[in-house]
Amino acid sequence: MKTELKAKLLQHFSKKNKSGGFTLIELLVVIIIIGILSAIALPSFLNQANKAKQSEGKTYVGSMNRAQQAYFLENGAFTDSVDTLGLGVNTRTNNYTYAIPTDAADLATQALNGATPTSAALKSYAGGVKLGTATGGNATTLAVLCEADTAGTTQPTATFPTDGDPSCADDWTNLSNPAAAAAAEPAAEPAADPAP
């Protein structure tokens, strides 16, 4: 029985296709699939690094807004110095330069906090804090956080209407109040009802 098994095994190996491996068509299909997947995934993957860097600017400007509000409660005016806010953040990092570009005359009622990117691939951030009136007529501080719609080394800006909340410029997105940002966008025209 052993010799029969050996004979069958040798016969099987002798009939087996000796080329083995993949055909050229199979390799081309695999290369094309990998190329398509990388073309789809690579831009998204590369953008994630910029989003991580931008989170620094967003976080720091939001912290500057809150620190301005606390500073106003203690001192009765806003400050134009990042160091005075006591946040312990550098005014210049690898990704952003932070500043409070507000005129000294305006510091009694408002302050602009900004993050200007050091790289043209990142978006700018602007924060505004303003003295305002809350529901019920009580004085309070109102804040806004804005993101530039396009990347670049754009200087941060925010608008301070005398009778309303601080808001973002036209080419900036309001991150602090998404509902207000959505309401400011033009509504899509409703689809016409088909005739019955």
PyMOL commands that set and color helices and strands:
alter all, ss='L'
color gray80, all
select helices_A, chain A and resi 2-15+24-75+83-85+104-106+178-184
alter helices_A, ss='H'
color red, helices_A
select strands_A, chain A and resi 96-99+110-117+125-133+139-148+172-174
alter strands_A, ss='S'
color yellow, strands_A
deselect
rebuild
show_as cartoon
